[in-house]
Amino acid sequence: MKKCIIEDVVQLQALDKIQNAVTFFGSARLKEENEYCILASNLATKLADKGYSIISGGGGGIMQAANYGAMQSNAEHLKSFGFNIHLPFEQKANDFLEYNITFKSLAIRKMALIQKSLAFVIFPGGFGTLDELFEILTLKQLSFKKDVPIILVGQKFWQPLDEFIKTSLLGLGTISKNDELKYSISDDLDEIIRMIKEKDENSCCNEWGCG
């Protein structure tokens, strides 16, 4: 295990080539014709056209849709990155990656998915997606990535969670006032791009550990 972690940490050095990255999170189980996969693909194309690189977990579903969308852009920069993971059941890397790293440690892989990103777009997903969402919300709450946009796509899907956060968590005082404002919910692709561009242009540091 120690050797695996060391090997994964070495692979993090490859992240230096990534610029202006937006990470997409979401379910690997959704089919390509699913409405959220289509949204992810269209958003990734629009972002890549504007000079952003797209990072995903490298698998299927929303991840594949995002990487596919990035590759539809005519922009000449490196557009499509995947950070995959060795799993007990094999997760095959999707076919739309210009650059892929397969990690053995979930923790190091999560660092890779977060470290270089200046924004996060979260599509509907299961436990893994929720884990990633609350990880970056916690980092934002603790000011490690205080300026990073966290945008939830799929208003119908995310509305019950939004209500839970604003009633149960905030109501009981387990989060502070304004913590419920650390994410946005939108299905409007132009609005999402605007939010990302505004924060990108006004923020001098988005990497892990910047206050």
VEXGU-996251 format. One line per 5 residues: number of its first residue (from 1); their letters; for each residue y, x, z of N, C-alpha, C. Coordinates in Angstrom, 1 decimal, m for minus. Each point is the difference from the previous one (the first is absolute). Layout:
BEGIN
NUM> a> Y X Z Y X Z Y X Z ~ ...
// end
This chain:
BEGIN
1> mkkci> m1.2 0.8 0.0 1.2 m0.8 0.0 1.3 0.9 0.0 ~ 0.0 1.0 0.8 1.1 0.9 0.1 0.3 0.6 m1.4 ~ m1.1 0.4 m0.7 0.2 0.6 m1.3 0.6 m1.0 m1.0 ~ m0.5 m1.2 0.1 0.6 m1.1 m0.9 1.5 m0.2 0.2 ~ 0.4 0.0 1.3 1.4 m0.2 0.3 0.8 1.2 m0.5
6> iedvv> m0.5 1.2 0.2 0.7 1.2 m0.5 0.2 m0.1 m1.6 ~ m1.1 m0.4 m0.6 0.1 m0.1 m1.5 1.0 m1.1 m0.4 ~ 0.0 m1.1 0.7 0.9 m1.0 m0.3 1.5 0.4 0.2 ~ 0.2 0.7 1.1 1.4 0.5 0.3 0.5 0.9 m1.1 ~ m0.9 0.9 m0.5 0.3 0.9 m1.1 0.4 m0.8 m1.3
11> qlqal> m0.6 m1.1 m0.2 0.3 m0.9 m1.1 1.4 m0.6 0.1 ~ 0.5 m0.1 1.2 1.3 m0.6 0.2 1.1 0.8 m0.7 ~ m0.3 1.3 m0.2 1.0 0.9 m0.7 0.3 m0.5 m1.4 ~ m1.0 m0.7 m0.6 0.2 m0.4 m1.4 1.0 m1.1 m0.1 ~ 0.4 m0.6 1.2 1.0 m1.1 m0.1 1.4 0.5 m0.4
16> dkiqn> 0.2 1.3 0.0 1.3 0.5 m0.3 0.5 m0.4 m1.4 ~ m1.0 m0.3 m0.9 0.4 m0.3 m1.3 0.4 m1.5 m0.2 ~ m0.1 m0.8 1.1 0.3 m1.4 m0.1 1.5 m0.2 0.4 ~ 0.7 m0.7 m0.9 1.4 m0.3 0.2 0.3 m1.5 m0.1 ~ 0.9 m0.5 0.8 0.4 m1.4 m0.1 m1.2 m1.0 m0.1
21> avtff> m0.8 0.1 1.1 m1.2 m0.7 0.0 0.1 m1.3 0.7 ~ m0.7 m1.0 m0.5 m0.1 m1.3 0.7 m1.5 m0.3 0.1 ~ m0.4 m0.3 1.3 m1.5 m0.2 0.2 m0.2 m1.5 0.0 ~ m1.1 m0.4 m0.7 m0.5 m1.4 m0.1 m1.2 m0.1 0.9 ~ 0.0 m1.0 0.9 m1.2 m0.3 0.8 m0.5 m1.4 m0.4
26> gsarl> m1.3 m0.3 0.1 m0.5 m1.3 m0.2 m1.5 0.0 m0.2 ~ m0.6 m1.1 m0.1 m1.4 m0.1 0.0 m0.7 0.6 m1.3 ~ m1.1 0.7 0.3 m0.8 0.5 m1.1 m0.9 m1.1 m0.6 ~ m0.1 m1.1 0.6 m0.9 m1.1 m0.4 0.5 m1.0 m1.0 ~ 1.3 0.0 m0.2 0.6 m0.9 m1.0 m0.3 0.4 m1.4
31> keene> m0.2 m1.0 m0.8 m0.3 0.2 m1.4 1.2 0.2 m0.8 ~ m0.1 0.6 m1.2 1.2 0.4 m0.8 0.8 m1.2 m0.4 ~ m0.7 m1.2 m0.2 0.8 m1.2 m0.4 0.6 m0.7 1.2 ~ m0.2 0.5 1.2 0.7 m0.6 1.1 1.5 0.1 m0.1 ~ 0.7 m1.0 0.5 1.5 0.0 m0.1 0.6 1.2 0.6
36> ycila> m0.5 0.4 1.2 0.6 1.2 0.7 m0.3 1.3 m0.8 ~ m1.1 0.1 m0.6 m0.3 1.2 m0.8 1.0 0.0 m1.2 ~ 0.2 m1.1 m0.6 1.0 0.0 m1.1 1.4 0.3 0.5 ~ 0.4 m0.5 1.1 1.3 0.4 0.6 0.1 1.5 0.3 ~ m1.1 0.5 0.6 0.0 1.4 0.3 0.1 0.9 m1.3
41> snlat> m0.7 m0.4 m1.0 0.1 0.8 m1.2 1.4 m0.1 m0.7 ~ 0.6 m1.2 0.0 1.3 m0.1 m0.6 1.0 0.8 0.8 ~ m0.1 m0.1 1.4 1.0 0.7 0.8 m0.1 1.5 m0.2 ~ m1.3 0.5 m0.1 m0.2 1.5 m0.1 0.6 0.4 m1.4 ~ m0.2 m0.7 m1.0 0.6 0.4 m1.3 1.5 0.1 0.1
46> kladk> 0.6 m1.0 0.6 1.5 m0.1 0.1 0.5 1.2 0.8 ~ m0.7 0.3 1.1 0.4 1.2 0.9 m0.2 1.3 m0.8 ~ m1.1 0.1 m0.7 m0.2 1.3 m0.7 1.0 0.2 m1.1 ~ 0.4 m1.1 m0.6 1.1 0.0 m1.0 1.3 0.6 0.5 ~ 0.2 m0.3 1.3 1.2 0.5 0.7 m0.1 1.3 0.7
51> gysii> m1.1 0.7 m0.3 m0.2 1.4 0.5 m0.8 0.1 1.2 ~ m0.6 m1.0 0.5 m0.8 0.1 1.3 m1.5 0.3 m0.4 ~ m0.6 0.7 0.9 m1.4 0.2 0.0 m0.7 m1.0 0.8 ~ m1.2 m0.4 m0.4 m0.8 m1.1 0.7 m1.2 0.7 0.6 ~ m0.1 m0.3 1.3 m1.1 0.5 0.8 m0.9 m1.2 0.5
56> sgggg> m1.3 0.2 m0.1 m0.9 m1.0 0.5 m1.2 0.7 0.7 ~ m0.8 m0.8 0.6 m1.3 0.5 0.5 m1.0 0.4 m1.0 ~ 0.3 m0.2 m1.3 m0.8 0.5 m1.0 m1.2 m0.9 m0.4 ~ m0.2 m1.1 0.7 m1.2 m0.8 m0.3 0.3 m1.2 m0.9 ~ m0.7 m1.1 0.2 0.2 m1.2 m0.9 1.0 m0.9 0.6
61> gimqa> m0.1 m1.3 m0.6 0.9 m1.0 0.5 1.5 0.3 m0.2 ~ 0.8 m0.2 1.0 1.4 0.3 0.0 0.3 1.4 m0.3 ~ m0.8 0.9 0.5 0.2 1.5 m0.3 m0.2 0.2 m1.5 ~ m1.0 m0.5 m0.6 m0.2 0.2 m1.4 1.1 m0.6 m0.8 ~ 0.4 m1.2 0.4 1.1 m0.7 m0.7 1.3 0.8 0.0
66> anyga> 0.3 0.6 1.2 1.2 0.8 0.1 m0.1 1.3 m0.9 ~ m1.1 0.6 0.0 m0.1 1.2 m0.8 0.0 m0.3 m1.5 ~ m0.7 m1.1 m0.3 0.1 m0.4 m1.4 1.4 m0.3 m0.5 ~ 0.7 m0.7 0.9 1.4 m0.4 m0.4 0.8 1.3 m0.2 ~ m0.1 1.0 0.9 0.7 1.2 m0.1 m0.2 0.7 m1.4
71> mqsna> m1.3 m0.1 m0.4 m0.4 0.7 m1.2 0.5 m0.7 m1.3 ~ 0.5 m1.3 0.2 0.5 m0.7 m1.1 1.5 0.4 m0.3 ~ 0.6 0.7 0.9 1.3 0.5 m0.2 0.1 1.1 m1.0 ~ 1.0 0.1 m0.8 0.2 1.1 m0.9 0.8 1.2 0.6 ~ 0.3 m0.1 1.3 0.6 1.1 0.7 m0.9 1.3 0.0
76> ehlks> 0.6 1.1 m0.1 m0.7 1.3 m0.2 m0.4 0.7 1.3 ~ 0.5 m0.4 1.1 m0.3 0.6 1.3 m1.4 m0.4 0.4 ~ m0.6 0.8 1.0 m1.3 m0.4 0.6 0.2 m1.4 0.6 ~ m0.7 m1.0 m0.4 0.2 m1.4 0.5 m1.0 m0.5 0.9 ~ m1.3 0.4 m0.1 m1.1 m0.7 0.6 m0.8 0.9 0.8
81> fgfni> 0.0 m0.2 1.4 m0.7 0.8 0.9 m1.0 m0.9 0.8 ~ m1.2 0.6 0.3 m1.0 m0.7 0.8 m0.5 0.9 1.1 ~ 0.0 m0.5 1.2 m0.6 0.8 1.2 m1.2 m0.8 0.4 ~ m1.1 0.4 m0.4 m1.3 m0.7 0.2 m0.6 0.4 1.3 ~ m1.2 m0.6 0.3 m0.7 0.4 1.3 m1.5 m0.1 m0.2
86> hlpfe> m0.7 1.0 0.5 m1.5 m0.2 0.1 m0.3 m1.0 1.0 ~ m0.8 m1.0 m0.4 m0.4 m1.1 0.8 m1.5 m0.1 0.1 ~ m0.6 m0.6 1.0 m1.5 m0.2 0.0 m0.4 m0.8 m1.2 ~ 0.7 m0.9 m0.4 m0.2 m0.7 m1.3 1.0 0.6 m1.0 ~ m0.4 0.5 m1.1 0.9 0.8 m0.9 1.2 m0.8 m0.5
91> qkand> 1.2 0.5 0.1 1.1 m0.6 m0.6 0.4 0.9 m1.2 ~ m0.2 m0.6 m1.2 0.2 0.8 m1.2 1.5 0.0 m0.3 ~ 0.5 1.2 m0.4 1.4 0.1 m0.4 0.2 m0.8 m1.3 ~ 1.1 m0.7 m0.1 0.3 m0.8 m1.2 0.4 1.0 m1.1 ~ 0.1 m0.6 m1.2 0.1 0.8 m1.2 1.4 0.2 m0.4
96> fleyn> 1.0 m0.2 0.8 1.4 0.0 m0.4 0.8 1.0 0.9 ~ m0.6 1.1 0.3 0.6 1.0 0.9 0.3 1.3 m0.8 ~ 1.2 0.4 0.1 0.4 1.3 m0.6 m0.4 1.1 1.0 ~ 0.0 m0.3 1.3 m0.3 1.0 1.0 m0.8 m0.7 1.1 ~ m1.1 0.5 0.4 m0.9 m0.6 1.0 m0.4 1.0 1.0
101> itfks> 0.0 m0.3 1.3 m0.5 0.8 1.0 m1.0 m0.9 0.8 ~ m1.2 0.5 0.3 m1.0 m0.8 0.8 m0.1 0.7 1.3 ~ 0.4 m0.8 1.1 0.0 0.6 1.3 m1.3 m0.4 0.7 ~ m0.3 0.7 1.1 m1.2 m0.3 0.8 0.4 m0.6 1.3 ~ 1.3 0.3 0.4 0.5 m0.5 1.3 1.0 m1.2 m0.3
106> lairk> m0.3 m1.1 0.7 0.9 m1.2 m0.2 1.4 0.4 0.6 ~ 0.1 0.7 1.1 1.2 0.3 0.6 0.9 0.9 m1.0 ~ m0.6 1.0 m0.6 0.8 0.9 m0.9 0.3 m0.8 m1.3 ~ m0.9 m0.8 m0.4 0.3 m0.8 m1.2 1.2 m0.9 0.3 ~ 0.1 m0.6 1.2 1.1 m0.9 0.3 1.3 0.8 0.0
111> maliq> 0.0 1.2 0.5 1.2 0.8 0.0 0.4 0.2 m1.4 ~ m0.9 0.3 m0.9 0.3 0.2 m1.4 0.7 m1.2 m0.6 ~ m0.5 m1.2 0.3 0.5 m1.2 m0.6 1.4 m0.3 0.6 ~ 0.3 0.5 1.1 1.3 m0.3 0.7 1.0 1.1 m0.2 ~ m0.4 1.3 0.0 0.9 1.1 0.1 1.1 0.1 m1.0
116> kslaf> m0.3 m0.2 m1.3 1.0 0.3 m1.0 0.7 m1.3 m0.5 ~ m0.4 m1.1 0.6 0.5 m1.3 m0.6 1.4 m0.4 0.6 ~ 0.9 m0.4 m0.9 1.3 m0.5 0.4 0.0 m1.5 0.2 ~ m1.1 m0.7 m0.4 m0.1 m1.4 0.2 m1.5 m0.4 0.0 ~ m0.3 m1.2 0.6 m1.3 m0.5 0.0 0.0 m1.4 m0.4
121> vifpg> m0.9 m0.3 m0.9 m0.2 m1.4 m0.5 m1.4 m0.5 0.4 ~ 0.0 m1.0 0.8 m1.3 m0.5 0.6 m0.4 m1.3 m0.6 ~ m1.1 0.0 m0.7 m0.5 m1.2 m0.6 m1.1 m0.6 0.9 ~ m0.4 m1.2 m0.3 m1.1 m0.6 0.9 m1.2 0.9 0.1 ~ m0.6 0.0 1.1 m1.2 0.9 0.2 m0.7 m0.4 1.3
126> gfgtl> m1.0 0.8 0.4 m0.8 m0.3 1.2 0.4 0.9 1.1 ~ m1.0 0.4 0.8 0.3 0.8 1.2 0.6 1.4 m0.3 ~ m0.5 0.6 m1.1 0.6 1.3 m0.3 1.5 m0.1 m0.4 ~ 0.3 m1.0 m0.8 1.4 m0.2 m0.3 0.9 m0.3 1.2 ~ m0.5 m0.8 0.9 0.7 m0.3 1.2 0.2 1.2 0.9
131> delfe> m1.0 0.8 0.0 0.0 1.3 0.8 1.2 0.9 m0.6 ~ 0.0 0.1 m1.3 1.0 0.8 m0.6 1.4 m0.6 0.2 ~ 0.1 m1.3 m0.1 1.3 m0.7 0.2 0.5 0.3 1.5 ~ m0.8 m0.2 1.0 0.5 0.2 1.3 0.2 1.5 0.4 ~ m0.7 0.8 m0.7 0.2 1.5 0.2 1.4 0.3 m0.4
136> iltlk> 0.4 m0.4 m1.2 1.4 0.4 m0.5 1.1 m0.8 0.8 ~ m0.3 m1.3 0.4 0.9 m0.7 0.8 0.2 0.7 1.4 ~ m1.0 0.6 0.5 0.1 0.7 1.3 0.8 1.3 m0.2 ~ m0.2 0.7 m1.1 0.7 1.2 m0.3 1.5 m0.3 m0.2 ~ 0.3 m1.2 m0.6 1.4 m0.4 m0.2 0.6 m0.4 1.3
141> qlsfk> m0.8 m0.7 0.9 0.5 m0.4 1.3 0.3 1.3 0.8 ~ m0.7 1.0 m0.1 0.2 1.2 0.8 0.9 1.0 m0.7 ~ 0.6 m0.4 m1.1 1.0 0.7 m0.8 m0.5 1.3 m0.7 ~ m1.3 0.0 m0.2 m0.5 1.1 m0.8 0.2 m0.2 m1.4 ~ 0.1 m1.2 m0.5 0.4 m0.4 m1.3 0.9 m1.2 0.0
146> kdvpi> 1.1 0.2 0.7 0.9 m1.1 0.4 0.6 m0.7 m1.2 ~ 0.3 0.7 m1.1 0.7 m0.6 m1.1 m0.9 m0.5 m1.1 ~ m1.3 0.1 0.1 m0.9 m0.3 m1.1 m0.2 m1.5 m0.2 ~ 0.2 m0.5 m1.2 m0.3 m1.5 m0.2 m1.5 m0.3 0.1 ~ m0.3 m1.0 0.7 m1.4 m0.5 0.0 0.1 m1.5 m0.5
151> ilvgq> m0.6 m0.2 m1.2 0.2 m1.3 m0.7 m1.4 m0.6 m0.1 ~ m0.1 m1.2 0.5 m1.2 m0.8 m0.1 0.1 m0.9 m1.2 ~ m1.0 0.1 m0.9 0.0 m0.8 m1.2 m1.1 m1.1 0.1 ~ 0.4 m1.2 m0.2 m0.9 m1.1 0.2 0.5 m0.9 1.2 ~ 1.1 m0.7 m0.2 0.6 m0.8 1.1 m1.0 m1.0 0.6
156> kfwqp> m0.8 m0.6 m0.8 m0.9 m1.0 0.5 m1.1 0.6 0.9 ~ m0.4 1.3 m0.4 m1.0 0.7 0.7 0.5 0.5 1.4 ~ 1.3 0.6 m0.1 0.5 0.6 1.2 0.8 m0.9 0.9 ~ 0.3 m1.2 m0.4 0.8 m0.9 0.9 m0.6 m0.2 1.4 ~ m1.4 m0.3 0.1 m0.5 m0.2 1.3 0.1 1.3 0.9
161> ldefi> m0.1 1.2 m0.5 0.2 1.2 0.8 1.4 0.1 0.4 ~ 0.9 m0.3 m0.9 1.4 0.1 0.3 0.4 m0.9 1.1 ~ m0.6 m1.2 0.0 0.3 m1.0 1.1 m0.6 0.5 1.3 ~ m1.2 0.6 0.0 m0.6 0.6 1.2 0.8 1.1 0.6 ~ 0.5 0.9 m0.9 0.9 1.1 0.5 1.3 m0.6 0.7
166> ktsll> 0.6 m1.0 m0.7 1.3 m0.5 0.5 m0.2 m1.0 1.2 ~ m1.1 m0.5 0.2 m0.2 m0.9 1.1 m0.8 0.6 1.1 ~ m1.3 0.4 m0.2 m0.8 0.5 1.0 0.4 1.4 0.5 ~ 0.2 0.9 m0.9 0.4 1.4 0.4 1.4 0.1 0.5 ~ 0.9 m0.5 m0.7 1.4 0.0 0.4 0.2 m0.9 1.2
171> glgti> m0.6 m1.2 0.0 0.1 m0.9 1.1 m0.5 0.5 1.3 ~ m1.1 0.8 0.0 m0.5 0.5 1.2 0.6 1.3 0.4 ~ 0.8 0.6 m0.9 0.7 1.2 0.3 m0.8 1.3 m0.2 ~ m1.1 m0.1 m0.8 m0.8 1.1 m0.3 0.6 0.9 m1.1 ~ 1.0 m0.5 m0.7 0.8 0.8 m0.9 1.4 m0.3 0.4
176> sknde> 0.9 0.9 m0.5 1.5 m0.2 0.3 0.6 m0.9 m1.0 ~ 1.2 m0.5 0.4 0.8 m0.8 m1.0 0.3 0.9 m1.1 ~ 0.0 m0.5 m1.2 0.2 0.7 m1.3 m1.2 0.7 m0.5 ~ m1.0 0.2 0.8 m1.3 0.6 m0.6 m0.5 m0.9 m1.1 ~ 0.2 m1.3 0.2 m0.5 m1.0 m1.0 0.8 0.1 m1.4
181> lkysi> 1.0 0.9 0.0 0.8 0.2 m1.2 m0.4 1.3 m0.7 ~ m1.0 0.6 0.5 m0.4 1.4 m0.6 m0.8 m0.2 m1.3 ~ m0.3 m1.2 m0.4 m0.6 m0.2 m1.3 0.7 m1.2 m0.7 ~ m0.3 0.0 m1.3 0.5 m1.2 m0.8 m1.1 m0.6 m0.7 ~ 0.1 m1.3 m0.3 m1.0 m0.7 m0.8 0.7 m0.5 m1.3
186> sddld> m0.6 0.4 m1.1 0.6 m0.5 m1.3 m1.1 0.0 m1.1 ~ 0.1 m0.9 m0.9 m0.8 m0.1 m1.2 0.9 0.3 m1.2 ~ 1.2 0.3 0.2 1.0 0.2 m1.1 0.0 1.5 m0.4 ~ m0.6 0.4 m1.1 m0.1 1.4 m0.3 1.3 0.7 m0.2 ~ 1.0 m0.7 m0.5 1.3 0.7 m0.2 0.7 0.2 1.4
191> eiirm> m0.2 m0.9 0.9 0.5 0.1 1.4 m0.7 1.2 0.7 ~ m1.3 0.1 m0.2 m0.8 1.1 0.6 0.5 1.3 m0.5 ~ 0.2 0.1 m1.3 0.5 1.3 m0.6 1.4 0.3 0.5 ~ 0.9 m1.0 0.1 1.3 0.2 0.6 0.0 0.5 1.4 ~ m0.9 m0.5 0.8 m0.1 0.4 1.4 m0.4 1.5 0.1
196> ikekd> m1.0 0.3 m0.9 m0.5 1.4 0.0 1.1 1.0 m0.4 ~ 0.7 m0.4 m1.1 1.0 0.9 m0.6 1.2 0.1 1.0 ~ 0.4 m1.0 0.7 1.1 0.1 0.9 m0.4 0.9 1.2 ~ m1.2 m0.1 0.5 m0.4 0.9 1.1 m0.1 1.4 m0.5 ~ m0.6 0.2 m1.2 m0.2 1.3 m0.6 1.3 0.7 m0.2
201> enscc> 1.0 m0.7 m0.5 1.3 0.6 m0.3 0.8 0.3 1.3 ~ m0.3 m0.7 1.1 0.8 0.2 1.2 m0.7 0.8 1.1 ~ m1.2 0.4 m0.3 m0.8 0.7 1.0 m0.2 1.5 m0.4 ~ 0.2 0.9 1.0 m0.1 1.4 m0.3 m1.4 0.5 0.3 ~ m0.7 m0.7 0.7 m1.3 0.5 0.5 m1.0 m1.1 0.2
206> newgc> m1.1 0.0 m0.6 m1.0 m1.1 0.2 m1.4 0.5 0.4 ~ m0.1 1.4 0.2 m1.4 0.5 0.2 m0.3 m0.2 1.5 ~ m1.3 0.0 0.3 m0.6 m0.1 1.3 0.8 1.0 1.0 ~ 0.4 m0.6 1.0 0.6 0.9 1.1 1.5 0.0 m0.1 ~ 0.6 m0.5 m1.1 1.5 0.0 m0.1 0.6 m1.2 0.8
211> g> 1.0 0.3 0.8 0.6 m1.0 0.8 1.1 m0.7 m0.7
// end
